[in-house]
């Protein structure tokens, strides 16, 4: 602004101007004025361009303050002086303020100086700290490097020490081990512990020998001597236990349990002295094979002495070959009847205690073959499962190896069982006993499968079933053939009561069906179907021998009812046999009802049937001339129906052995009679017969029903 004012005062003349605040300071030296370098403001240089001055002037003229002054016509010289005086006044006021605050300024200066000195000292201290930290950082790095190095050396030393320590521990044979192996009994826990340690050292020595470690030779001799001593003591101990099995009346399961406590002995022998291990194994197999064979042979022989003395033979069939006589079965009446024999399959008895033969003999007790069979084979199952588990555990075998070892021990016994059973079964004609034995084996198979013992499954159970099934089928076919070949005329006096052959069939069939329901067999069902067909044919042939149809129906109904009753006691209601006989019984019963209603009420029944047939055809008028016949039927029924019903009821009750069946037939007959009489009412109510006077003599249907109920037998 001052430059602008100077330029205005010079009336736009270009020259050097001294304005306030623009005086140059002179050197106080030699009085020579130094050259003033004005830079771009130097108008005296050759580089100055007048156009630029015009630009500056133009820029100053555009200033708002200058515009205002030019516009109002202010005297710029006067205004310039006024401004200078104002500035001087302000400058003087400012100097006074500075003088007034000089002490504070001096104090502030001193404080700043003190602060500078403090900051200078702090700077020195921080610089020292920085240098110290630098040295500490380098020391920490050095220590860290040393620590890492020491850690690596420590790990290496620990690794070497661990290996060397283990090596030394394995190589060292402590005196305790030597004394225990040499002196302690093998049954001591301390001996077993030291034997484990010795086994580890033997294995370690073998490993070192493969690596050709020189230190191994230092202990090899001691280890070998201890091994020989341990093998000798273990061999003597195990053989002594095996020999103890041979003593009479010995419970061999006790020494077996003892051997299981020391199963590591055999493991030690197997690992270090296979020849001795084989010797012990062979000795055990030979000993136990003889023991089991002797025990089961003796037990089976003594069991057979408490069997029923009278057993079924080839003549004990459903239809006997004899002439005019029914054979006396005496105590053999259970050949075709299950009775209590089926209890042998109940879980409580199936896995119950085995029979003690001498106890049964003292009590003079006798048993059927299937009970002896169950006892014999449950003893075999129990001992076989225990033996299989023992050899698998003690001799450390599994899979086929365990099965082979088991067969070496039990093979002779199982062969003896099969041979004796084959001999017995070939001459056995008790089909229920054979069938019960089959189902005993099937249940024992399930028990061994549940116990996860495959020893007997692979060989014995299937062999037994292969013996029993064909024999059972043969006996069943013999019974079927015996019924097929039966001549009714050779069976003696005719009787409408149930025949003993059908009773045998009913008892036998219900027994087989009830047993077969648990493990169904299609071959058995097929044979039972053939047997049922032959029995039905036999009943029809027997019925044909009676001269009257009424007696034939009574015979059929009695036999069907008896067979159905026996079957329903044991077989399921929806079994094929039950359904078949129910249909036959229903058909013959309905026919018999018609037969017994025919003599007293045949005329009325025939008239009702004839009339209903003509009503369907619309030809009922053909009977309108039968008034005399109708009158006779109405009056005849009214006068005789009570006596006829009474006689009918008594006749039915005398004809049927089953009271319940007789009452059912009477009820059916009375119901059928009421239906016929209702039909008679219906026919006479037709227009054709409405004019008949005799209609008034008809008995009221409701009254008839009330009277009929009085004749219904109660039980």
C-alpha positions in Angstrom: 0.0 0.0 0.0 2.9 2.3 0.8 4.4 1.6 -2.6 1.1 2.6 -4.1 1.0 5.8 -2.2 4.5 6.7 -3.2 3.7 6.1 -6.8 0.6 8.3 -6.5 2.7 11.2 -5.0 5.2 11.0 -7.8 2.4 11.6 -10.2 3.1 8.5 -12.1 6.8 9.5 -12.6 9.2 6.6 -12.6 12.0 7.3 -10.1 13.5 6.1 -6.9 11.2 6.8 -3.9 11.9 6.5 -0.2 8.7 5.6 1.6 8.2 4.9 5.3 9.4 1.5 6.2 11.4 1.1 3.0 14.7 2.7 4.2 17.7 0.6 3.7 20.1 0.0 6.6 23.6 1.2 5.9 26.7 -0.5 6.9 28.4 1.3 9.7 31.8 0.3 8.3 33.4 2.4 5.5 30.3 4.5 4.7 29.8 2.9 1.4 26.2 2.3 0.5 25.7 -1.3 -0.6 23.9 -2.2 -3.7 20.2 -2.6 -3.1 18.8 -5.7 -4.8 15.1 -5.1 -5.4 14.5 -8.1 -7.5 11.4 -7.8 -9.6 10.7 -4.3 -8.2 14.0 -2.9 -9.6 12.7 -0.4 -12.2 16.2 0.6 -13.2 17.3 -2.6 -14.7 17.2 -3.3 -18.3 14.9 -6.1 -17.7 12.1 -3.9 -16.4 9.1 -3.7 -18.7 6.7 -0.8 -18.6 3.8 -3.0 -19.4 4.3 -4.7 -16.0 4.1 -1.2 -14.3 0.8 -0.6 -16.0 -0.4 -3.9 -14.7 0.6 -3.1 -11.1 -1.1 0.3 -11.3 -4.2 -1.2 -12.7 -4.2 -3.8 -9.9 -3.8 -1.0 -7.3 -6.6 1.1 -8.9 -8.9 -1.9 -8.5 -8.4 -2.0 -4.8 -11.7 -1.1 -3.0 -10.1 1.4 -0.7 -8.5 3.3 -3.6 -11.7 3.2 -5.6 -13.5 4.7 -2.6 -10.9 7.4 -2.2 -11.0 8.3 -6.0 -14.7 8.2 -6.0 -15.2 10.6 -3.1 -12.4 12.9 -4.2 -10.4 12.5 -1.1 -7.0 14.3 -1.1 -4.6 11.4 -1.2 -1.7 13.4 0.2 -3.8 14.5 3.1 -5.1 11.1 3.6 -1.6 9.7 3.4 -0.4 12.0 6.2 -3.4 11.2 8.2 -2.6 7.5 7.9 1.1 8.1 8.8 0.1 10.1 11.9 -2.3 7.3 12.9 0.4 4.8 12.5 2.8 6.8 14.6 0.2 7.1 17.3 -0.4 3.4 17.3 3.3 2.8 17.3 3.8 5.0 20.4 1.0 3.3 22.2 2.5 0.0 21.3 5.9 1.0 22.7 4.3 2.2 25.9 2.5 -1.2 26.2 5.8 -3.0 25.7 7.5 -0.8 28.2 4.7 -1.4 30.7 5.0 -5.2 30.2 8.8 -5.2 30.1 9.1 -6.9 33.4 6.7 -9.7 32.4 8.5 -10.0 29.1 11.8 -10.2 30.9 10.4 -12.8 33.3 9.0 -14.7 30.3 12.4 -14.5 28.7 14.1 -15.8 31.8 11.5 -18.7 32.1 12.0 -19.5 28.4 15.8 -19.5 29.0 15.3 -21.8 32.1 13.1 -24.0 30.1 15.7 -24.2 27.3 18.3 -25.3 29.8 16.0 -27.9 31.3 15.0 -29.2 27.9 18.7 -29.2 27.0 19.5 -31.3 30.0 16.5 -33.6 29.3 17.7 -33.9 25.7 21.0 -35.0 27.1 19.4 -37.5 29.4 17.1 -38.9 26.7 20.1 -39.2 24.4 21.8 -41.2 27.2 18.8 -43.3 27.6 18.7 -43.9 23.9 22.3 -45.0 23.8 21.7 -47.2 26.9 18.7 -48.8 25.3 20.6 -49.5 22.2 23.3 -51.2 24.1 20.6 -53.1 26.2 18.9 -54.2 22.9 22.1 -55.6 21.6 22.7 -57.4 24.9 19.2 -58.8 24.8 19.8 -60.1 21.3 23.0 -61.6 22.4 21.3 -63.2 25.4 18.5 -64.5 23.1 20.9 -66.1 20.8 22.7 -67.6 23.7 19.4 -68.9 25.1 18.4 -70.5 21.8 21.7 -72.1 21.5 21.6 -73.4 25.1 18.0 -74.7 24.5 19.1 -76.6 21.4 22.0 -78.1 23.3 19.7 -79.0 26.2 17.2 -80.7 23.9 19.9 -82.6 22.2 21.4 -83.7 25.5 17.9 -84.7 26.8 17.2 -86.7 23.7 20.6 -88.4 23.9 20.1 -88.9 27.7 16.6 -90.4 27.1 17.9 -92.9 24.6 21.0 -93.7 26.6 18.9 -93.9 29.8 16.5 -96.3 28.1 19.3 -98.2 26.6 21.1 -98.5 29.9 17.9 -99.4 31.7 17.1 -102.1 29.2 20.6 -103.4 29.3 20.9 -103.5 33.0 19.8 -106.8 34.6 18.9 -105.9 38.2 19.8 -108.4 41.0 16.1 -108.4 42.1 15.1 -109.9 38.8 17.8 -112.6 39.0 16.8 -113.6 42.5 13.1 -113.6 41.8 13.3 -115.6 38.6 15.6 -118.1 40.3 14.0 -118.5 43.7 10.4 -117.2 43.8 7.5 -119.6 43.0 5.8 -118.9 39.7 2.5 -118.2 41.5 3.9 -115.1 43.2 2.9 -111.8 41.7 6.5 -110.7 42.0 7.5 -113.5 39.7 4.9 -112.5 37.1 6.1 -108.9 37.2 9.7 -109.8 36.8 8.8 -112.2 34.0 7.3 -109.3 32.1 10.5 -107.3 32.6 12.6 -110.2 31.5 10.5 -110.6 28.4 11.0 -106.9 27.6 14.8 -107.3 28.0 14.8 -110.4 25.8 13.0 -108.5 23.0 15.3 -105.5 23.5 18.3 -107.7 23.3 17.1 -109.2 20.0 16.5 -105.8 18.6 20.0 -104.6 19.6 21.5 -107.8 18.1 20.0 -106.9 14.8 21.7 -103.5 15.0 25.0 -105.1 16.0 25.1 -103.1 19.3 28.3 -104.2 21.2 26.7 -103.6 24.6 24.2 -106.4 23.8 26.9 -109.0 24.2 27.5 -107.9 27.8 24.0 -109.1 29.0 23.2 -111.8 26.4 24.5 -114.6 28.5 22.7 -113.5 31.7 19.4 -113.0 29.8 19.6 -116.4 28.1 20.2 -118.2 31.5 17.3 -116.4 33.1 15.1 -117.3 30.1 16.0 -120.9 30.4 15.3 -120.9 34.1 11.9 -119.1 33.6 10.9 -121.5 30.8 11.7 -124.5 33.0 9.7 -123.3 35.9 6.7 -122.3 33.8 6.7 -125.6 31.9 6.7 -127.6 35.2 3.9 -125.4 36.6 1.6 -125.7 33.6 2.1 -129.4 33.1 1.4 -130.0 36.8 -1.9 -128.1 36.3 -2.7 -130.2 33.2 -1.9 -133.4 35.0 -4.2 -132.4 37.8 -7.1 -132.7 35.3 -6.7 -136.4 35.2 -7.4 -137.1 38.8 -10.8 -138.8 39.3 -13.7 -136.5 40.4 -11.7 -133.4 39.6 -13.5 -130.3 38.7 -11.2 -129.3 35.8 -12.7 -125.8 35.6 -10.9 -124.8 38.8 -7.3 -125.4 37.4 -8.5 -123.9 34.1 -9.4 -120.7 35.9 -6.0 -120.8 37.6 -4.2 -121.1 34.2 -6.2 -118.1 32.9 -4.7 -116.0 35.7 -1.3 -116.9 34.4 -2.0 -116.7 30.6 1.1 -114.7 30.2 3.2 -117.8 30.9 2.1 -119.4 27.6 2.6 -116.1 25.8 6.1 -116.0 27.2 6.8 -119.6 26.0 5.3 -118.9 22.6 7.5 -115.9 22.1 10.7 -117.4 23.5 10.5 -121.2 23.4 8.0 -122.4 20.8 8.9 -126.1 21.2 7.9 -126.0 24.8 4.8 -124.1 24.0 3.8 -126.8 21.5 4.5 -129.5 24.0 2.2 -127.9 26.5 -0.5 -127.3 23.9 -0.4 -130.9 22.7 -0.4 -132.2 26.3 -3.5 -130.1 27.1 -5.3 -131.2 23.9 -4.6 -134.9 24.6 -5.6 -134.7 28.2 -8.8 -132.7 27.7 -9.9 -134.8 24.7 -9.7 -138.0 26.9 -11.4 -136.3 29.8 -14.4 -135.0 27.8 -14.7 -138.3 26.0 -14.7 -140.3 29.2 -17.1 -137.9 31.0 -19.7 -137.7 28.3 -19.5 -141.4 27.4 -20.2 -142.3 31.1 -22.8 -139.6 31.5 -24.7 -140.6 28.3 -24.7 -144.2 29.3 -26.0 -143.5 32.8 -28.6 -141.1 31.4 -30.1 -143.8 29.1 -30.7 -146.0 32.2 -33.4 -143.6 33.4 -35.4 -143.5 30.2 -38.9 -145.0 30.0 -38.6 -148.7 29.7 -41.4 -148.9 27.1 -40.8 -146.9 24.0 -42.6 -146.7 20.7 -41.8 -149.4 18.1 -42.6 -149.8 14.5 -46.2 -151.0 15.2 -47.0 -147.9 17.2 -48.7 -146.0 14.4 -51.9 -144.0 14.2 -53.7 -146.7 12.3 -52.6 -150.2 13.7 -52.0 -153.1 11.5 -53.9 -155.4 13.9 -57.3 -156.9 13.2 -60.4 -155.9 15.3 -58.3 -154.7 18.2 -56.8 -151.5 19.4 -53.3 -152.0 20.8 -52.8 -151.2 24.5 -50.1 -148.5 24.9 -49.9 -148.7 28.7 -47.4 -146.1 29.7 -46.7 -145.2 26.1 -49.9 -143.2 25.8 -47.7 -140.1 25.1 -46.6 -141.3 21.7 -49.2 -139.1 20.0 -49.9 -136.7 22.9 -47.6 -133.8 23.8 -48.9 -133.3 27.3 -46.2 -131.9 29.6 -43.4 -133.0 27.2 -43.4 -129.6 25.5 -42.2 -128.0 28.8 -38.7 -129.1 27.8 -38.6 -126.2 25.3 -39.5 -123.6 27.9 -36.6 -121.3 28.8 -36.6 -122.3 32.4 -36.2 -126.0 31.6 -34.2 -125.6 28.4 -31.3 -124.0 30.3 -32.1 -125.6 33.6 -29.7 -127.8 35.6 -28.8 -131.1 33.9 -30.1 -134.4 35.2 -28.1 -136.3 37.8 -28.5 -140.0 36.8 -27.7 -141.6 40.1 -30.1 -139.2 41.9 -32.9 -140.1 39.4 -32.2 -143.8 39.9 -32.4 -143.5 43.6 -35.8 -141.8 43.2 -36.9 -144.3 40.6 -37.6 -141.5 38.2 -38.1 -142.1 34.5 -37.9 -139.6 31.7 -38.7 -139.4 28.0 -35.9 -139.4 25.5 -36.1 -135.7 24.7 -35.5 -134.8 28.4 -32.4 -136.9 28.4 -31.4 -135.4 25.1 -31.8 -131.9 26.5 -29.7 -132.7 29.5 -27.0 -134.3 27.5 -26.7 -131.6 24.9 -27.0 -128.7 27.4 -24.0 -130.2 29.2 -22.2 -130.4 25.9 -23.2 -126.8 25.1 -22.1 -125.4 28.4 -18.8 -127.3 28.5 -18.1 -126.6 24.8 -18.7 -122.8 25.2 -16.5 -122.7 28.3 -13.7 -124.7 26.5 -13.8 -122.6 23.4 -13.5 -119.4 25.5 -10.6 -120.9 27.5 -8.5 -122.0 24.5 -9.2 -118.7 22.7 -8.0 -116.8 25.7 -5.1 -119.0 27.0 -3.7 -120.2 23.8 -4.3 -116.9 22.0 -6.1 -118.3 19.0 -9.0 -117.0 17.0 -11.1 -117.7 13.9 -10.3 -121.0 12.1 -7.3 -121.6 14.4 -9.6 -121.6 17.4 -12.1 -123.9 15.7 -9.4 -126.4 14.7 -8.0 -126.5 18.2 -11.6 -126.9 19.6 -12.2 -129.8 17.2 -8.9 -131.4 18.2 -10.2 -131.4 21.8 -13.9 -132.1 21.3 -13.8 -134.0 18.0 -13.7 -137.5 19.6 -16.5 -136.7 22.0 -18.7 -135.2 19.2 -18.1 -138.2 17.0 -19.2 -140.5 19.9 -22.3 -138.4 20.4 -23.2 -138.6 16.7 -22.6 -142.4 16.5 -24.7 -143.2 19.6 -27.5 -140.8 18.4 -27.5 -142.4 15.0 -27.9 -145.8 16.5 -30.7 -144.7 18.7 -32.6 -142.7 16.1 -32.4 -145.4 13.5 -34.7 -147.6 15.8 -36.8 -144.7 17.2 -40.5 -144.4 16.3 -41.4 -141.6 18.7 -42.0 -138.8 16.3 -42.8 -136.2 19.0 -39.6 -137.0 20.8 -37.6 -136.6 17.5 -39.4 -133.3 16.8 -38.7 -132.0 20.3 -35.1 -132.9 19.9 -34.9 -131.0 16.6 -36.3 -127.9 18.3 -34.0 -128.3 21.3 -31.1 -128.2 18.8 -32.6 -125.1 17.0 -32.8 -123.3 20.4 -29.3 -124.3 21.4 -28.0 -123.0 18.1 -29.7 -119.7 18.9 -28.0 -119.7 22.4 -24.5 -120.3 21.0 -25.1 -117.6 18.4 -26.2 -115.2 21.2 -23.0 -116.1 23.2 -21.0 -115.6 20.0 -19.5 -119.1 20.2 -19.2 -120.6 16.7 -17.5 -123.8 17.8 -20.5 -126.2 17.7 -22.4 -124.4 14.8 -19.9 -125.2 12.1 -20.0 -128.9 12.6 -22.0 -130.6 15.3 -25.5 -128.9 15.3 -25.9 -129.3 11.6 -24.8 -133.0 11.8 -27.4 -133.7 14.5 -30.2 -132.0 12.5 -29.2 -134.0 9.4 -29.8 -137.2 11.5 -33.1 -136.0 13.1 -35.0 -134.4 10.2 -35.0 -137.5 7.9 -36.1 -139.7 10.7 -38.9 -137.5 11.7 -40.1 -137.3 8.1 -39.9 -141.0 7.8 -42.0 -141.7 10.9 -44.6 -139.1 9.8 -44.8 -140.7 6.3 -45.2 -144.1 8.0 -48.2 -142.8 9.9 -49.6 -141.2 6.8 -49.3 -144.5 5.0 -50.8 -146.4 7.9 -54.0 -144.3 7.7 -54.1 -144.5 3.9 -53.9 -148.3 4.1 -56.5 -148.7 6.8 -59.6 -150.8 5.9 -62.6 -149.5 8.0 -64.3 -152.9 7.8 -61.4 -154.4 9.8 -61.6 -151.9 12.7 -64.4 -153.7 14.6 -67.8 -152.5 15.8 -69.0 -149.3 14.4 -69.5 -146.4 16.8 -70.7 -142.9 16.2 -68.4 -141.5 18.9 -64.9 -140.1 18.0 -62.6 -142.7 16.6 -59.3 -143.4 18.4 -57.4 -142.9 15.1 -58.8 -139.4 14.7 -58.1 -138.7 18.4 -54.5 -139.8 17.9 -54.3 -137.6 14.8 -55.7 -134.6 16.7 -53.3 -135.0 19.6 -50.4 -135.5 17.3 -51.2 -132.7 14.9 -51.8 -130.2 17.6 -48.5 -131.2 19.2 -46.5 -130.8 16.0 -48.3 -127.5 15.0 -47.8 -125.9 18.5 -44.0 -126.8 18.4 -43.6 -125.9 14.8 -45.0 -122.4 15.3 -41.8 -121.2 17.0 -39.4 -122.4 14.2 -41.7 -122.9 11.1 -40.6 -125.6 8.7 -42.3 -125.9 5.3 -41.5 -129.6 4.9 -43.2 -130.3 8.2 -46.3 -128.2 7.1 -46.4 -130.2 3.9 -46.3 -133.5 5.7 -49.0 -132.4 8.2 -51.1 -131.3 5.2 -50.8 -134.8 3.7 -51.7 -136.3 7.1 -54.8 -134.1 7.4 -56.0 -135.2 3.9 -55.6 -138.9 4.7 -57.4 -138.4 8.1 -60.3 -136.6 6.3 -60.5 -139.4 3.8 -60.4 -142.0 6.6 -63.3 -140.3 8.4 -65.3 -140.2 5.3 -64.6 -143.9 4.7 -65.6 -144.8 8.2 -68.8 -142.7 8.0 -69.7 -144.6 4.8 -69.9 -147.8 6.8 -73.0 -146.5 8.7 -76.3 -147.5 7.1 -78.2 -144.2 7.8 -77.2 -140.7 6.7 -78.1 -139.5 10.2 -75.5 -141.8 11.8 -73.0 -140.9 9.2 -73.4 -137.2 10.0 -73.3 -137.8 13.8 -70.0 -139.7 13.3 -68.5 -137.0 11.1 -69.6 -134.2 13.5 -68.3 -136.0 16.6 -64.9 -136.6 14.9 -64.6 -133.1 13.4 -65.6 -131.5 16.7 -63.1 -133.6 18.7 -60.3 -132.8 16.3 -61.1 -129.1 16.2 -61.3 -128.9 20.0 -57.9 -130.6 20.5 -56.3 -128.5 17.8 -57.6 -125.2 19.2 -56.1 -126.0 22.6 -52.6 -125.8 21.3 -52.6 -124.5 17.7 -53.3 -120.9 16.7 -56.9 -120.1 15.7 -55.8 -119.1 12.2 -53.8 -122.2 11.5 -54.6 -124.2 8.3 -55.7 -127.3 10.2 -58.2 -125.3 12.5 -59.7 -123.4 9.6 -60.1 -126.6 7.5 -62.0 -128.5 10.3 -64.1 -125.5 11.1 -65.5 -125.4 7.6 -66.1 -129.2 7.6 -67.8 -129.1 10.9 -70.1 -126.2 9.9 -71.1 -127.9 6.7 -71.9 -131.3 8.3 -73.7 -129.6 11.2 -76.0 -127.7 8.9 -76.8 -130.9 7.0 -77.5 -132.7 10.3 -79.9 -130.0 11.4 -81.8 -130.5 8.2 -81.7 -134.2 8.7 -83.2 -134.2 12.2 -85.9 -131.6 11.3 -87.1 -133.6 8.4 -89.0 -136.5 10.2 -91.3 -134.3 12.4 -91.4 -131.2 10.2 -90.5 -132.5 6.8 -93.9 -131.8 5.3 -94.0 -128.2 6.3 -90.3 -127.6 5.3 -91.0 -129.1 1.9 -94.1 -127.0 1.4 -92.2 -123.8 2.4 -89.3 -124.5 0.0 -91.8 -125.4 -2.8 -93.8 -122.2 -2.1 -90.8 -119.9 -2.0 -89.5 -121.3 -5.3 -92.9 -120.7 -6.9 -93.1 -117.2 -5.4 -89.9 -116.3 -7.0 -91.3 -117.4 -10.3 -94.7 -115.8 -9.7 -96.5 -119.1 -9.9 -97.8 -119.4 -6.4 -101.4 -119.9 -7.7 -100.5 -123.4 -8.6 -100.9 -124.3 -4.9 -104.3 -122.7 -4.3 -106.0 -126.1 -4.5 -103.8 -127.6 -1.7 -106.1 -126.4 1.0 -106.4 -129.9 2.6 -102.6 -130.3 2.6 -102.1 -126.9 4.2 -104.8 -127.6 6.8 -103.1 -130.9 7.7 -99.7 -129.1 8.0 -101.0 -126.3 10.2 -102.9 -128.6 12.6 -100.2 -131.2 12.6 -97.6 -128.7 13.6 -99.8 -127.1 16.3 -100.5 -130.5 17.9 -97.1 -132.2 17.8 -94.3 -129.5 17.7 -93.6 -129.5 21.4 -93.3 -133.3 21.6 -91.2 -133.3 18.5 -88.8 -130.6 19.8 -88.4 -132.4 23.1 -87.6 -135.7 21.3 -85.2 -133.9 19.0 -83.3 -132.4 21.9 -83.0 -135.7 23.7 -81.9 -137.4 20.6 -79.2 -134.8 19.9 -77.8 -134.9 23.4 -77.6 -138.7 23.3 -75.8 -138.6 19.9 -73.0 -136.2 20.6 -70.2 -136.8 23.2 -69.4 -133.1 23.5 -72.2 -131.5 25.5 -71.3 -128.1 24.3 -71.4 -129.2 20.7 -74.8 -130.9 21.3 -76.3 -127.8 22.8 -75.0 -125.8 19.9 -76.7 -128.2 17.4 -80.0 -128.0 19.3 -79.9 -124.3 19.3 -79.2 -124.3 15.6 -82.0 -126.7 14.9 -84.5 -124.7 16.9 -83.4 -121.5 15.2 -83.8 -123.2 11.8 -87.3 -124.5 12.8 -88.4 -120.9 13.7 -87.1 -119.7 10.4 -89.1 -122.3 8.5 -92.2 -121.6 10.5 -91.7 -117.9 9.8 -91.5 -118.8 6.1 -94.7 -120.8 6.5 -96.4 -117.7 8.0 -95.2 -115.6 5.1 -96.4 -118.0 2.5 -99.9 -118.2 4.0 -100.1 -114.4 4.2 -100.0 -114.3 0.4 -103.2 -113.4 -1.4 -103.6 -116.9 -2.7 -104.0 -118.3 0.8 -105.6 -115.3 2.7 -109.1 -116.7 2.5 -108.1 -120.0 4.2 -109.9 -120.4 7.5 -107.1 -122.5 8.9 -104.8 -119.5 9.0 -106.5 -118.6 12.3 -105.0 -121.8 13.8 -101.4 -120.7 13.1 -99.3 -120.4 16.3 -98.2 -116.8 16.9 -94.6 -116.6 15.9 -93.5 -114.6 19.1 -95.3 -117.2 21.2 -93.5 -120.0 19.4 -90.1 -118.3 20.0 -90.9 -118.0 23.8 -91.9 -121.6 24.0 -88.9 -122.8 22.0 -86.5 -121.0 24.4 -87.9 -123.2 27.2 -86.4 -126.2 25.3 -83.0 -124.6 24.8 -80.5 -126.5 27.0 -78.6 -124.5 29.6 -75.2 -125.1 30.8 
